[in-house]
């Protein structure tokens, strides 16, 4: 069912960045690394016509020793009359927000990791909306 929605983007923010080098990582040895970032989103109601959408990334060691750990969160304020009146409108605002934010988050991660005098990490091009929606469905089922 099509929905009729008008929205505007008010502000974009870098809420937080935490970057830590791994002091035990041997930068001179060859490494085969697999980076498995964890993404999450949060939609916070501001009022009946405004919402704050946050997109976060966490990079941690899982099965691979990494040269760093990183956490970052970016957000956007979106205005749309009655944005949370229906599940479809709320989903649209959440999906639109993270679609807007993902390129900024990718650039932020690349810039921060590129400053460590080692190969920078750039999160992949991907459909962040499909990825997050899939992750959220898996979490609900678990």
C-alpha atoms as an extended CHARMM CRD file, in Angstrom:
* protein
*
       142  EXT
         1         1  UNK       CA              0.0000000000        0.0000000000        0.0000000000  PROA      1               0.0000000000
         2         2  UNK       CA              1.5170000000        3.3500000000       -1.0030000000  PROA      2               0.0000000000
         3         3  UNK       CA              1.9150000000        5.9660000000        1.6830000000  PROA      3               0.0000000000
         4         4  UNK       CA              1.8320000000        9.7080000000        1.2380000000  PROA      4               0.0000000000
         5         5  UNK       CA              4.5340000000       11.3600000000        3.3190000000  PROA      5               0.0000000000
         6         6  UNK       CA              6.3920000000       14.6370000000        3.2020000000  PROA      6               0.0000000000
         7         7  UNK       CA              9.5610000000       15.0850000000        5.2080000000  PROA      7               0.0000000000
         8         8  UNK       CA             12.5170000000       17.4020000000        5.6130000000  PROA      8               0.0000000000
         9         9  UNK       CA             15.9690000000       16.8470000000        7.0310000000  PROA      9               0.0000000000
        10        10  UNK       CA             16.8890000000       19.4660000000        9.6120000000  PROA      10              0.0000000000
        11        11  UNK       CA             20.3290000000       18.6010000000       11.0030000000  PROA      11              0.0000000000
        12        12  UNK       CA             23.0580000000       15.9870000000       10.7620000000  PROA      12              0.0000000000
        13        13  UNK       CA             25.4030000000       15.3200000000       13.6970000000  PROA      13              0.0000000000
        14        14  UNK       CA             28.3870000000       13.2130000000       14.6380000000  PROA      14              0.0000000000
        15        15  UNK       CA             27.2620000000       12.1880000000       18.1220000000  PROA      15              0.0000000000
        16        16  UNK       CA             30.2830000000       10.1710000000       19.1700000000  PROA      16              0.0000000000
        17        17  UNK       CA             33.4800000000        8.5720000000       17.9440000000  PROA      17              0.0000000000
        18        18  UNK       CA             35.6770000000        6.2870000000       20.0100000000  PROA      18              0.0000000000
        19        19  UNK       CA             38.8310000000        4.9340000000       18.3970000000  PROA      19              0.0000000000
        20        20  UNK       CA             41.4460000000        2.8540000000       20.2010000000  PROA      20              0.0000000000
        21        21  UNK       CA             44.6400000000        1.4080000000       18.7870000000  PROA      21              0.0000000000
        22        22  UNK       CA             45.4570000000       -2.1700000000       19.7300000000  PROA      22              0.0000000000
        23        23  UNK       CA             48.8520000000       -1.9440000000       21.4930000000  PROA      23              0.0000000000
        24        24  UNK       CA             49.5100000000       -5.6690000000       20.9730000000  PROA      24              0.0000000000
        25        25  UNK       CA             48.9120000000       -5.5670000000       17.2100000000  PROA      25              0.0000000000
        26        26  UNK       CA             52.1180000000       -6.1710000000       15.2220000000  PROA      26              0.0000000000
        27        27  UNK       CA             51.9340000000       -3.6080000000       12.4310000000  PROA      27              0.0000000000
        28        28  UNK       CA             55.0190000000       -5.0420000000       10.6930000000  PROA      28              0.0000000000
        29        29  UNK       CA             53.7820000000       -8.6220000000       10.3860000000  PROA      29              0.0000000000
        30        30  UNK       CA             51.5380000000       -9.7040000000        7.5170000000  PROA      30              0.0000000000
        31        31  UNK       CA             47.9140000000      -10.0630000000        8.5400000000  PROA      31              0.0000000000
        32        32  UNK       CA             44.7670000000      -11.5310000000        7.0940000000  PROA      32              0.0000000000
        33        33  UNK       CA             41.9050000000       -9.6590000000        8.7210000000  PROA      33              0.0000000000
        34        34  UNK       CA             38.1650000000       -9.9920000000        8.5900000000  PROA      34              0.0000000000
        35        35  UNK       CA             36.3220000000       -6.9350000000        9.8360000000  PROA      35              0.0000000000
        36        36  UNK       CA             32.7370000000       -7.6300000000       10.8550000000  PROA      36              0.0000000000
        37        37  UNK       CA             31.1400000000       -4.3070000000       11.8050000000  PROA      37              0.0000000000
        38        38  UNK       CA             27.9850000000       -4.2890000000       13.8680000000  PROA      38              0.0000000000
        39        39  UNK       CA             25.4150000000       -1.7080000000       12.7840000000  PROA      39              0.0000000000
        40        40  UNK       CA             22.4230000000       -0.4990000000       14.7360000000  PROA      40              0.0000000000
        41        41  UNK       CA             19.8100000000        2.2010000000       14.4600000000  PROA      41              0.0000000000
        42        42  UNK       CA             17.6710000000        4.0120000000       16.9450000000  PROA      42              0.0000000000
        43        43  UNK       CA             14.6490000000        6.2250000000       16.3230000000  PROA      43              0.0000000000
        44        44  UNK       CA             13.9340000000        8.6940000000       19.1020000000  PROA      44              0.0000000000
        45        45  UNK       CA             10.6940000000       10.6940000000       19.0880000000  PROA      45              0.0000000000
        46        46  UNK       CA             11.2580000000       14.4060000000       19.6210000000  PROA      46              0.0000000000
        47        47  UNK       CA              7.5790000000       15.3040000000       19.2530000000  PROA      47              0.0000000000
        48        48  UNK       CA              4.6250000000       14.3710000000       17.0340000000  PROA      48              0.0000000000
        49        49  UNK       CA              6.2790000000       15.9160000000       13.9710000000  PROA      49              0.0000000000
        50        50  UNK       CA             10.0020000000       15.3520000000       14.6460000000  PROA      50              0.0000000000
        51        51  UNK       CA             12.2510000000       12.3430000000       15.1310000000  PROA      51              0.0000000000
        52        52  UNK       CA             15.9580000000       11.7910000000       15.6320000000  PROA      52              0.0000000000
        53        53  UNK       CA             17.3640000000        8.8220000000       13.7110000000  PROA      53              0.0000000000
        54        54  UNK       CA             20.7410000000        7.4450000000       14.8170000000  PROA      54              0.0000000000
        55        55  UNK       CA             23.0150000000        5.0370000000       12.9750000000  PROA      55              0.0000000000
        56        56  UNK       CA             25.8760000000        3.3930000000       14.8620000000  PROA      56              0.0000000000
        57        57  UNK       CA             28.8010000000        1.1760000000       13.9740000000  PROA      57              0.0000000000
        58        58  UNK       CA             30.9160000000       -0.9480000000       16.3040000000  PROA      58              0.0000000000
        59        59  UNK       CA             34.1170000000       -2.6310000000       15.1390000000  PROA      59              0.0000000000
        60        60  UNK       CA             35.4830000000       -5.1940000000       17.5570000000  PROA      60              0.0000000000
        61        61  UNK       CA             37.7920000000       -8.1670000000       17.4630000000  PROA      61              0.0000000000
        62        62  UNK       CA             35.8130000000      -11.3260000000       16.8700000000  PROA      62              0.0000000000
        63        63  UNK       CA             37.7710000000      -14.1090000000       15.1550000000  PROA      63              0.0000000000
        64        64  UNK       CA             40.5230000000      -11.8100000000       13.8970000000  PROA      64              0.0000000000
        65        65  UNK       CA             43.0480000000       -9.6400000000       15.7160000000  PROA      65              0.0000000000
        66        66  UNK       CA             42.4250000000       -6.0780000000       14.5590000000  PROA      66              0.0000000000
        67        67  UNK       CA             44.6980000000       -3.0260000000       14.7570000000  PROA      67              0.0000000000
        68        68  UNK       CA             41.9280000000       -0.9770000000       16.3780000000  PROA      68              0.0000000000
        69        69  UNK       CA             38.4490000000       -0.8850000000       17.8480000000  PROA      69              0.0000000000
        70        70  UNK       CA             35.9570000000        1.7820000000       16.8830000000  PROA      70              0.0000000000
        71        71  UNK       CA             32.5030000000        2.9590000000       17.8950000000  PROA      71              0.0000000000
        72        72  UNK       CA             30.7390000000        5.8000000000       16.1170000000  PROA      72              0.0000000000
        73        73  UNK       CA             27.2210000000        7.2150000000       16.0380000000  PROA      73              0.0000000000
        74        74  UNK       CA             25.7680000000        9.7670000000       13.6440000000  PROA      74              0.0000000000
        75        75  UNK       CA             22.2460000000       11.1730000000       13.6950000000  PROA      75              0.0000000000
        76        76  UNK       CA             19.8060000000       13.1990000000       11.6610000000  PROA      76              0.0000000000
        77        77  UNK       CA             16.7210000000       15.1490000000       12.7080000000  PROA      77              0.0000000000
        78        78  UNK       CA             13.7670000000       14.5540000000       10.4310000000  PROA      78              0.0000000000
        79        79  UNK       CA             10.5340000000       16.5240000000       10.3800000000  PROA      79              0.0000000000
        80        80  UNK       CA              7.3830000000       14.8760000000        9.0660000000  PROA      80              0.0000000000
        81        81  UNK       CA              3.8420000000       15.5620000000       10.2650000000  PROA      81              0.0000000000
        82        82  UNK       CA              2.5340000000       12.5640000000       12.1740000000  PROA      82              0.0000000000
        83        83  UNK       CA              5.6510000000       10.5130000000       11.4340000000  PROA      83              0.0000000000
        84        84  UNK       CA              4.7660000000        7.8290000000       14.0030000000  PROA      84              0.0000000000
        85        85  UNK       CA              0.9990000000        7.5940000000       13.3430000000  PROA      85              0.0000000000
        86        86  UNK       CA              1.3540000000        4.3410000000       11.4080000000  PROA      86              0.0000000000
        87        87  UNK       CA              3.9920000000        1.6020000000       11.3510000000  PROA      87              0.0000000000
        88        88  UNK       CA              4.5410000000        2.3360000000        7.6430000000  PROA      88              0.0000000000
        89        89  UNK       CA              5.3410000000        6.0230000000        8.2360000000  PROA      89              0.0000000000
        90        90  UNK       CA              7.6040000000        5.2160000000       11.1720000000  PROA      90              0.0000000000
        91        91  UNK       CA              9.4550000000        2.5950000000        9.1000000000  PROA      91              0.0000000000
        92        92  UNK       CA              9.8040000000        5.0570000000        6.2180000000  PROA      92              0.0000000000
        93        93  UNK       CA             11.3610000000        7.7080000000        8.4890000000  PROA      93              0.0000000000
        94        94  UNK       CA             13.7340000000        5.1630000000       10.0420000000  PROA      94              0.0000000000
        95        95  UNK       CA             14.7660000000        3.7440000000        6.6750000000  PROA      95              0.0000000000
        96        96  UNK       CA             15.1730000000        7.1820000000        5.1090000000  PROA      96              0.0000000000
        97        97  UNK       CA             17.2350000000        8.3960000000        8.0550000000  PROA      97              0.0000000000
        98        98  UNK       CA             19.7720000000        5.5840000000        7.8740000000  PROA      98              0.0000000000
        99        99  UNK       CA             19.9190000000        5.8600000000        4.0690000000  PROA      99              0.0000000000
       100       100  UNK       CA             20.9210000000        9.4990000000        4.4870000000  PROA      100             0.0000000000
       101       101  UNK       CA             23.3890000000        8.7360000000        7.2910000000  PROA      101             0.0000000000
       102       102  UNK       CA             25.2770000000        5.7320000000        5.9170000000  PROA      102             0.0000000000
       103       103  UNK       CA             27.5130000000        7.6420000000        3.4600000000  PROA      103             0.0000000000
       104       104  UNK       CA             28.4620000000       10.0500000000        6.2740000000  PROA      104             0.0000000000
       105       105  UNK       CA             29.2090000000        7.1570000000        8.6210000000  PROA      105             0.0000000000
       106       106  UNK       CA             31.3730000000        5.4650000000        5.9510000000  PROA      106             0.0000000000
       107       107  UNK       CA             33.3390000000        8.6750000000        5.4020000000  PROA      107             0.0000000000
       108       108  UNK       CA             33.7780000000        9.1980000000        9.1500000000  PROA      108             0.0000000000
       109       109  UNK       CA             35.1140000000        5.6630000000        9.6970000000  PROA      109             0.0000000000
       110       110  UNK       CA             37.4660000000        5.9500000000        6.7100000000  PROA      110             0.0000000000
       111       111  UNK       CA             38.8080000000        9.3090000000        7.9090000000  PROA      111             0.0000000000
       112       112  UNK       CA             39.3610000000        8.1760000000       11.4910000000  PROA      112             0.0000000000
       113       113  UNK       CA             40.9730000000        4.8440000000       10.5990000000  PROA      113             0.0000000000
       114       114  UNK       CA             43.0810000000        6.4800000000        7.8850000000  PROA      114             0.0000000000
       115       115  UNK       CA             44.6820000000        8.6770000000       10.5400000000  PROA      115             0.0000000000
       116       116  UNK       CA             46.3470000000        5.7270000000       12.2870000000  PROA      116             0.0000000000
       117       117  UNK       CA             49.2650000000        5.3770000000        9.8500000000  PROA      117             0.0000000000
       118       118  UNK       CA             48.0360000000        1.9590000000        8.7080000000  PROA      118             0.0000000000
       119       119  UNK       CA             45.6260000000        0.8590000000        6.0160000000  PROA      119             0.0000000000
       120       120  UNK       CA             42.3070000000        2.6480000000        6.5270000000  PROA      120             0.0000000000
       121       121  UNK       CA             39.0960000000        0.6930000000        6.8200000000  PROA      121             0.0000000000
       122       122  UNK       CA             36.1790000000        1.7700000000        4.6620000000  PROA      122             0.0000000000
       123       123  UNK       CA             32.8160000000        0.1320000000        5.3680000000  PROA      123             0.0000000000
       124       124  UNK       CA             31.4550000000       -1.5150000000        2.2220000000  PROA      124             0.0000000000
       125       125  UNK       CA             28.9270000000       -0.1250000000       -0.2080000000  PROA      125             0.0000000000
       126       126  UNK       CA             25.7150000000       -1.8490000000        0.7090000000  PROA      126             0.0000000000
       127       127  UNK       CA             22.0010000000       -1.4410000000        1.0980000000  PROA      127             0.0000000000
       128       128  UNK       CA             22.1050000000       -0.4270000000        4.7660000000  PROA      128             0.0000000000
       129       129  UNK       CA             18.3010000000       -0.4250000000        5.0230000000  PROA      129             0.0000000000
       130       130  UNK       CA             17.9920000000       -4.0530000000        3.8950000000  PROA      130             0.0000000000
       131       131  UNK       CA             20.9270000000       -5.0690000000        6.1120000000  PROA      131             0.0000000000
       132       132  UNK       CA             19.5730000000       -3.4160000000        9.2810000000  PROA      132             0.0000000000
       133       133  UNK       CA             16.0020000000       -4.5880000000        8.6380000000  PROA      133             0.0000000000
       134       134  UNK       CA             17.3190000000       -8.1430000000        8.2380000000  PROA      134             0.0000000000
       135       135  UNK       CA             19.3590000000       -7.8780000000       11.4560000000  PROA      135             0.0000000000
       136       136  UNK       CA             16.3660000000       -6.5210000000       13.3620000000  PROA      136             0.0000000000
       137       137  UNK       CA             14.1870000000       -9.4180000000       12.1230000000  PROA      137             0.0000000000
       138       138  UNK       CA             16.8270000000      -11.9120000000       13.3020000000  PROA      138             0.0000000000
       139       139  UNK       CA             16.9520000000      -10.2210000000       16.7170000000  PROA      139             0.0000000000
       140       140  UNK       CA             13.1620000000      -10.3760000000       17.0840000000  PROA      140             0.0000000000
       141       141  UNK       CA             13.1550000000      -14.0950000000       16.1950000000  PROA      141             0.0000000000
       142       142  UNK       CA             15.9610000000      -14.9410000000       18.6370000000  PROA      142             0.0000000000
